[in-house]
């Protein structure tokens, strides 16, 4: 007999949102395809940064619902890589938003 696990409805909704957001980033549904052009074109970077923030906010929501550190670690790794590659856009609000989200994720990781 298969083992059935219960997930509260809020976790299921957040999980579906995460899947949808991740698929949008992967498929370019938000007109964003991470690649070398992203780090050369300001408009592409801004779109990618927005999608990255949305994705990481979903990871944080899942962590808040489940307590899963894995979600925070994934968000931290993604944000760290984006910030590292996006240094040439450090003068933008989007870059500062990424840094703020990264700082929030680090604080949550340190307190657990």
C-alpha positions, 0 to 999 in steps of 0.5 A, spaced: 500 500 500 503 506 498 504 511 503 500 517 503 503 524 505 498 530 507 500 537 505 496 543 508 492 546 502 497 552 503 503 548 502 500 545 496 498 552 493 505 555 494 508 548 491 504 549 485 506 556 484 513 555 485 512 549 479 509 555 475 514 560 476 520 555 475 517 553 469 516 560 467 523 562 468 526 555 465 521 556 458 522 563 458 514 565 459 516 571 462 521 573 456 527 571 460 532 566 458 538 566 462 544 566 458 550 570 456 546 576 453 542 577 460 548 579 463 549 584 457 543 587 456 539 591 462 532 590 460 533 583 459 537 583 466 531 587 469 526 581 467 531 576 469 532 579 476 524 580 477 523 573 475 528 571 480 525 575 486 519 571 485 522 565 485 526 566 491 520 569 494 516 562 493 522 558 496 521 563 502 514 562 503 515 554 502 520 555 508 515 559 512 510 553 511 514 547 512 520 549 515 524 546 510 531 549 510 532 546 503 528 551 500 532 557 503 538 554 501 536 553 494 534 560 494 541 562 497 544 559 492 540 562 486 541 569 489 548 568 490 549 566 483 545 571 480 548 577 484 555 575 482 554 575 475 550 581 475 555 586 478 555 590 472 548 592 474 549 594 481 546 601 480 539 598 478 534 597 483 533 590 481 540 589 483 539 592 490 532 588 491 536 581 489 541 583 494 536 585 500 532 578 498 539 575 499 540 578 506 533 576 508 535 569 506 541 569 509 538 571 516 533 566 516 538 561 514 543 563 520 537 563 525 535 556 524 
